[in-house]
């Protein structure tokens, strides 16, 4: 059976390939296809450093022979290449193990969210090259003119991408959706003796929703200037306030700990804790696939299961793990529609819009409540062990004394254990913003060890 | 298998006149230099988990990236379709970075044969049977589970790739290469009385499967990963604060990669934003330290016959007896800084713009006996294995996270401690190296470096060294720590 490329629609490519795999002997199959256009520019000191533009496409095939399966990927959509792809994938599948948990979702689980999630805007692709460059230029100009101590910059960026994703499987599901994305950012260098770098950014699904680039530039400048004169703090155990950017990284660790992939392997400190109290009573964390224009929203996941909202932690109690079909079967539970697949490999578990619900106090009030502590604005390093919850990362920020921000701090670490940290979230701010698929407001955590001098 | 293989000519009908046409289109609007980067990469991987072969994946990535340089500016476009009209289209898009009439013309191309082959693999792994690779992961699984009854979970992964590249420059130079890369990894979880701990180990390089038949066998990595997890079962809280730190040989060389390597990449230095900017000729380390970046070590994960701009790789001395000697240059930074490329212009794939990246970054061996170095420490930390690291090249602060470390008390290695992140200052940390051992080792072939959204394989190496003062990010303040 020859693939009919004249159809020119990604859904047809996907379902055509599924059919080809089945007729070659697969007992089940699914295909993800992506097509995207991208653009990016870097400006520095007002001059264009680079301009990059491209269109690309790729697909991933998963073929089952009973409960054995294998995956393959390619960017070559020609009929002959896809034929070879099917043959090789089936040959690999026969070498893998029988795995009773593997397989497509049950047919009744498949579907798509019918509403408009507002994932795509034509204005991103329609921007002229000059307009795109202007976003970056205006951000950098604002940063460079903010203060005489800012004379240099690493650069300013504008990035955009837009495209279509399609998914089809041998149970008859076929669907696709478009999405778009754009971002402007700038990284100024502040200097007063020593040099410090920081950055700020705005991201959106539509160009008209980007923040004013001059405001982005001014905030980036403010953040860089704030670091000047930074020094080490003494080693101590104090309350730590995480700004929303760093608080988001904590949410990321919680996500890693509630993913089905980690849970069924006992590779998470939250294994076996469903229904138990795992965090302070003020902590509610949701995984919301329906948020309009959300960076983690989509009408169906990478197995064709429709988007939904899953409560993960409710007032401190662990309610649900996040699952795809495979991990759901391993745990005798039901998929939560979190299947996420890169082109290579089987579906894993990815976040939808995974966020910590906002609290009441404005962030300024949280800072005022701290007599002596550390306000963290940047974290570096990878010292987080999801199996044990052990946490140790490099940090910069500002020292808090009597509720006021005082001297900037650098070259220290903060350390603790995530299980304890979750139970010592003493305050959650009102400043929740969605700047990625993960989001959190300002947080106050007790009992971390700051290691410095 | 030679690196002048005619892959793109034979398989895709690419001809030299084609290359000339594409280059002409690229420089049609001016520009000082243009290059075409053709890439065909085939990748395969296997995952064994819970003793089941859960996943087998294969894939092909094929495309061409066209770059145009005009002064300090870069125009870039790429396509995954090698049809001539598609490549001409992207060449014209990249050309738009310049403005004005064409100033270059490329007449006649010369294929430059590299003078060396650092990975003469007879039979690339991608041509080997899946069954042979399966046998490797199964051996790893058995060895890890058999190591100790407390090992509960074992995950063994195998991955390989072969990359064919052809780079044609507007200076008429054409180079080709065939780059293998193989890696085996083992991850284990041990459990005792409700306490769960993990360990991991792996290795490989630009080698064939026969690499795993020697000392670097699946059993070796499996036992290492299992041993680490078992050690962690009795680990106590790591200390917090500044102390003497002894680093073991090999992968702890990540210290060099983070503390100085990134800071010496010339793109940061041409912009004047690195903590090492303007410091060539100054002391940045103790006299005991000589650090090189060497892309010419045979078979290593971080090695290349030529960089991704076609420039020959070399051994670049970064720090010589403590004095800063040079940066890692690509073509663009060399043009701006009026130097020459050091063969460090790398890119993740045809979809990416090249920039200065490391290859294998190593400190040369010293004269001391590693045992003497440990004996010289009254109270400190001995760290032998790490996860990853990161650096802010502007203020120079860097971190690397120890995953296996021990207290040193009165010159003896005592209790294991939990993983902790070490933090320091790049331009000063090496000035505090007070002992360098004679046991230089390179890492086993597991390093991947991320910069600006591009990942490339790298290597590191170091002998046992002592750093007189480094901040250890544990949770046990010194006053509470039982340094008895």
Interface residues (C-beta under 8 A of the other chain):
Chain A: X44 X47 X48 X49 X50 X51 X52 X53 X54 X55 X56 X57 X58 X60 X69 X70 X71 X72 X73 X74 X75 X76 X88 X89 X91 X92 X93 X95 X96 X97 X98 X99 X102 X152 X154 X155 X189 X194 X195 X196 X197 X227 X230 X232 X235 X236 X237 X265 X266 X267 X269 X271 X343 X344 X345 X346 X378 X380 X381 X382 X383 X385 X387 X388 X390 X392 X393 X394 X396 X410 X411 X412 X413 X414 X415 X416 X417 X449 X450 X451 X452 X453
Chain B: X43 X45 X49 X50 X52 X53 X54 X55 X56 X57 X58 X59 X60 X61 X62 X63 X72 X73 X74 X75 X76 X77 X78 X79 X80 X90 X93 X96 X97 X130 X131 X134 X152 X153 X155 X189 X191 X196 X197 X198 X232 X238 X240 X241 X242 X268 X271 X272 X273 X275 X351 X353 X387 X388 X389 X390 X391 X392 X394 X395 X397 X398 X399 X400 X401 X418 X419 X420 X421 X423 X424 X425 X471 X472 X473 X474 X475 X476 X477 X478
